[in-house]
Amino acid sequence: MCTQNSDSPASGGEAAPGGEPAPVGAAATEELLPPLFPDQAQFTADPHFRYAQLRAAHPVQRVMLPQRAPAWIVTGGKEVRSALTDPRLCNDIKHSGTWEADGGFAIGLNMLQVDPPVHTRLRRLVAGTFTHRRVKALGPRVEQIAEDLLDALAPLRGADLVESFAFPLPVTVICELLGVPAADRAAFQVWSALIVTATDPEAAVVAGQEMTSYLTGLIKDKIDAATSTPNSDDPGKAQAAASSSLSPPATPSGEGHDLLTALALAGDGADAALTPEELLGMAFLLLVAGHETTANLISSAVYLLLRHPEQLAALRADPSLISGAIEETLRYEPPALAVAYRYAAEPLTLGGVAIPKGDALILSLAAANRDPAYFPDPDRFDIHRDPATTASHLAFGHGIHHCLGAPLARMEGVIALRALLQRCPDLRLDGENGTPTWRPSLLRGLRELPVCW
């Protein structure tokens, strides 16, 4: 659980240099707080420039968010890593001083909203699915999905790679893993995009309601199918339990179900079964996080290589660099700019700055990954970096909330990039059919990536 320590040290902050109008300490009046970003379009195009400004002023600084709410932005590598493992910084919004007024938006209750011991129980119920051994076993099916997508793309000689490859691949993988019917995946992808981007709050709310209704029905159908006795004279009913290509046939013991069914039936001994709210939240988190971040990784890797032809040439000359290319992409353009809010369960000090109880913090993974104290020449994209150093990036977080799906995302990224480069040896940006643009979101991903071959 989130711990509280009455002996936590406290100290004042430093004034922001370079003409910034606000000090970093909590005494700064909200009217004088610098904005997280002065210009939305500029920040969307290049958040790293603004993060560098904030880190130069102070790695822990109080800012005003676009919704006119104050928060602390943490941009230093040391400070972000420390905050991610500090038990006094909690995920549960009820530790926020204003939680009753800004309770936020979510579908169900998921692991990003809770702390130990609830988080420990939820994570343990799903952790076995994402071990390196289990993920490796999924490899052949992921390769087949990639090849099928490229078979459809090859004759076109050009396409938006986000729409036609980077998104469909991880969507298919996670939907098969969880047992989402193929006919429903297009609608699910639309709902997810509206919720994650959230440029239209009303549309995001409607999408959330529709996704909630859909997932609730899907979960009920799976529980009914798993707990009913199949008619031996109707093999079609028995076959319905095996709901995806990535799920082995179900056995009488309950093993082999798709992940969503397995979660619905899970819970014994120390781990109580998921409540309906938890099951809904788990389904939402796994489906959305399971494809949005991986799609961002794939499209960013391709875009960065096409923008750095010398790096692409090196990768083509030495395919063994492909894992390094994926890790460097994760460092240079992580799929998420920041983790979910953290809330101070008690007064504490971070980076020499006093954080009052109840304050909200944004821990910027992207800023930490560009901290020159951790990575030499951090604004240079270089797939030849020492793998041991590059792997210390924070793209998947750190500590107890480290992304469970990291092994799967890495594998999908490697398979997708390898297959694409093999099938499209003259892949290049297609400036005549559009310009790559980034989506305005705390997730870092391209809206479109026109390419030709």
N, C-alpha and C positions, 0 to 999 in steps of 0.2 A: 504494500500500500504506500501511498505518498506519505513520507515521514515529515515530522515537524521537529525542529530543534530550536529551543528558546535561546541557545547560545550562538546562533548564526551571526557572523560579523556584519557590520554595516559601515559603509563609508560613502562619502560624496562622490559625485562624478566630476568630469572635466568639462571645461567650456569647449565648444566646437570651434576649431580653427577655420581660417579661410573665409571669414565673414559670415559664417552660418549664424542666423539670428538666435538660435536656441542653445542653452547649455544642455548637457546630457543628463543631469541629475533630475530626480523626481520633482524638485522644486520648480522646474520650468513651468510656466503657465501654458495651458493648452493653446492659447492664442498664438504663442510664439514658437510652437513646435514646428520643425521643418516637415514638409510633406514626405511621405514615403517615396513618392515620385511626383515631381511637378507636372509632368506631361505623360498621359497614359500611352499615347502613340509611340513616343520616344522610348518609354520603358519597355513596351511590348517588343519593339524592334531590337533593343539592346539593353536588357536589365543589368548587365555586368558593369556598364559604365556608371550607373547610379549606385550600384552596390560598392564599387571601388571608392566613390566619393564618400559614402557613408562610413566605410571601413577606415578611410584616411582620417575622417573627423573623430571617430571613436568606434571600436568594434561592438560596443553596446550603447545604443542611442535611442532615446525616446522620440517617436515620430507621430505624425497625424496620418491616419489611414484615409483613403478616399471617402469612406462613409462617415468621416468626421469623428472617428473614435481614436483615442490615443493608444499606442502600444509600443513595446520595446522591439527594435529590430537588432538582431545579433548577426554580425557579418564576419567576425574573425574566426579563423579555423580553430584556434585553441578554445575560444569561448563557445562556439557552436558544439564542438565535441564534448566539452565539459557539461554544457546545458543538457545535452541529449542523455546523459547518464546521471543527472542530479535528481534524486528522488523527491526533492522539494518542489520540482517543476512538474506539474501534473497535467494529464490530458483531459481529465474530467472537468467540464465547463463549470461545474458547481463550485470550483475553487476560484472562479472569476468573481471579482468584486461587483460586476454588473450582469451576472448570468441570467437573472430573472427578466431583464429587459432585452437581452440579445442572445437568447438561448440557441440561436443558430438554426441551421437546416440540415437534417440528416434523414436517412431512411433506416428505421430500426436502430439497433444499438450495436456498434461494431468495435473492433479492437483499438481503433484510433481515438475512441471517445472515453476509454476507461483506463484504470490503473490497476496494479496488483492489489488484491489477489484475483479480481475478476479477469483482468487481462491475461494473467498466467493461465487460468482455466480455459479461456477462449482460444488462446494461441496453441495450447497443448492439443486441443481437439482437432486442429487442422494441420499441425506442423508436420505430421508424418507424410502428408501428400507431397510436400515440397523438399524432401531430402534430395541430396545429390544423386543417390542411387535411383530413386523413383523418377526424378526428372530425366536422368539419362535414358531410362526405359521409354520415355515419351519421344525421344529423338527421331526414330524412323517415321513416326506419324507426322511430326512437325515438318520433316523433310518432304514428305509426300504432299502436305498442304501447300508448301512453298512451290513445289514443282507444278502442282495443278494450277495455281494462280499464274505462274509464269507461262504455262502452256496457253492460257487464255490471252495473256498480254503480248506474247512474242509477235504475232502477226500484225499487231496494231502499229508497231514502230514508234509509238509515243503514247504517253498517258500521264495523268496525275498520279504520282507514285503513292501519295498518301491514301487516296480513295481506292486505288486498285490493288495495292499490295501491302503497304505498311500497316493499315488498319485491318483489312480482312484476315491477315494471317493470325495475329494474336486474338482477334475476336473469335475466329473458328476454333483455335486451340482452347481458350478458356471456356467457351460455350460447350464444346465437346466434353471437356473435363468435368464441368458442373452438370451437364445434361440439359442444356437449353436447346429446344428443337430448332433445327436449321431455319424453318419458316419464320421464326420469331426474331432472328438475330438482327435483321435490318432495323426493325422498330427499336430494339434495345440499343443499337448503336446511336440512333437519333436521340433517344432519351438521355443517354450518357453524355453526349456532346453538349446538350443544352444545360445539363446540371453542372458539368465540370467548367465550362466556359463562363456561364452565368452572366453574360453580357445583357441578357434580357431576364430580369428577376421573375417577372410574371410567367414567362415561358418555362423557366427553370422549375417553378413551383408546380405547374401543370405537368411537366415531364416527370417530376418526382412522384406526384400522385399516381400517374399512369404506370410508372415503373413499380411503385408499391403494390398497386392492384394486381399487376401482372405477376410479380414475384410471389405474392401471397397465394394466388391461384396455382402457380407452378409448384410451390412447396406442398400445398395440399394434395395435388394430383400425385406427386411423387410418394408422399407418405401413404396415401391410399393404395397406390400400386405396390409398394414395398410390403405393406402389412396385410394385404389381401391374399387369399390362397388361390394361386393360378389354377385355372381349369385345365387338367391334363389333356382334355380333348380339344383344347383351343391353344395350339402352340403360339399363336399370335399374341395372346395375353402374357404368356410367360416370357416371350421375347421382348415385350415392351419394357421390362425392367432393365434390360441392357440398353441404356438410352444414348450411348455415344461411342464413337470409334476409339476414344481414349480411355474408355472404361471397360474393364474385363467383365464377362458375364457374371451376374449375381449368383451367389451360392446360398444354400439354405441357412448358413450361419449369418448371412447378412453382408459378408465380405464381397467386394467386387462391384458394388453399386457405384453409380456416378457420385461425385463428391457431394453434391447437394443432398442426395438421398442419404448418403453415409452420415452427413452432419445431422440430418433430421433424426436419425436413429441412434446417434452417438450418445455417450454418457453412461458411465458406470464407475463404481469405486469412488475415487477422489474427485472425479470430474462429473458434476451434475449435468444432466441433459440441457441442451440449449432451450431457453425460453422462446416463445414465438417471436418476441421482439429481437432477441439475439440472433435467431436463425435468419430473420429478414435482414438484419444488419450485416451478418456474415455474407449472405448471398450478394447483397449490394456491393460490399467492399471487394469481394473476390472478383466479381464480374467487372466492375468499373476499373479498379486498380490493376486487375489482371490483364487488361488490354490497352487502356489509355497510355500508361507509362511505357509499355513495350512498343506500341505504335510510335510514340515519340522518339524512343531510342532508335528504332530502325530508320525512320525518315531523317532524323538528325545525323546519323552516321553517314548515310548516303549523301546528304547535302554537304556536310563538312568535307568529305572526300572529293566531291565534285568541285568544291570551292578551293581545294588545295591539291591541284593536279600532281604535284611532286609526291605527296603522300599516297595518292591513289596509285601512281606508277610504282612506288615502292611496294605497296601491298600486292599489286598484280605480279611483280617480280618475285615476291616472297610471300606466298599465302599463309605462312606460319605467323605472320604479323596480325592476322585477323582478330585474335583475342585482344591483342594490344590496341587495335583500332576501336574495338567495342569499349574497352576500359577507358581509353582516352576520350571517347565520345561521352561516356558517363561523367567523366570529370569536367570536360569542357562545356558541355551543354546537357546537364542532368535533366531527366524527364520531369522532375518537379523542382521548382525554384526554392520551395521551403516545405518544412513539415507542418503538420497541423499545429494549431496554437498550443502553447504551453501556458499554464497558469501557476503563479507563485502561491503555494499553499501556506507560506510563511515568509516573513522578511528575509532576504538573502542578499549576498553580494556576488556579482558576476562581472568579471573584467574590471574590478575596482569600482563598480557602480552599484549603488544601493537600489534594490528592487523591492518595492513595498508589497506586502501581502495582497493578493487578489489581482495584481497586474497581469496583463496578457503579454506574451512574448512571441515573436516570429523568429524562428531559427532558420536562417537562409543557408540551405545546402549549396546553392549555386555560388554564393559569395565565399563560403568556406573553401570550395573547390578552386577558387581563383586567388586564394590568399598566398602572396609570394613567400610568406614564412614557411609554407608547407610545400609549395611547388615552384621550382625555379622557372622564371619566365612564364607565368601562369596563363597569360593571354595568347600564347602560341599553341596551336594545335599540332601535336607531334606524336604519331603512333609509335615512335621509337623510344619513348620514355621507359625508364626502368619499370618493369611490371610490378615489382615489389612496392615501389613508390606510388605508382599510379593507382594500385589497388587500395591504397589508403584513403581514396576519395570517399565522400559522404553521400553519394548519389542515392544510396539505398538506406540512408540513415545510419544509426549507431545505437548500441545498447539494446534494451529489451524490446524496443519497437523497430529494430532493424527489419527491413522488408523480407517477409517470409518467401515471397516469390522471386527473390533475386536470382537464384540458380536457374529458374525457368526463363526469366527475362534475358539473362545472359545467353543461354542456349538458343533461344529464339532469335536473338540479335545476330549471333554468329551464323546460324543456319540461313537466315534471310539474306544477310550480306553476301555470304559465299555463293549461294544459289544465284542471286541477282547478277553478281559480277561474272560468274561463269556463263550465264545465259545471254548476257548483254555486254559483250566485251568492249563495245564503243559507246557505252552509256554516257550521256551528257545532259546538261541543263538545256531546256527548251525555252529560250527567251521569247520566241515568237508566240507562244501559247500561254504566257502568263509569267508572273514573278513569284518566287517562293515567299510566303508571308507567314508570320507567327500568329498563333491564336492568343488573344488576351486572356490570360488565366494564370493561376499560380502553378499550373502544370506548364511545362515548357515544350511546346510541340508545334510543328508546322501545320498550317491550315491547308496548304496545297504545295505540291512540289512537282511542277511540270518537267518531264524529262523525255528524251527521245533516244533512239538507238538505231 
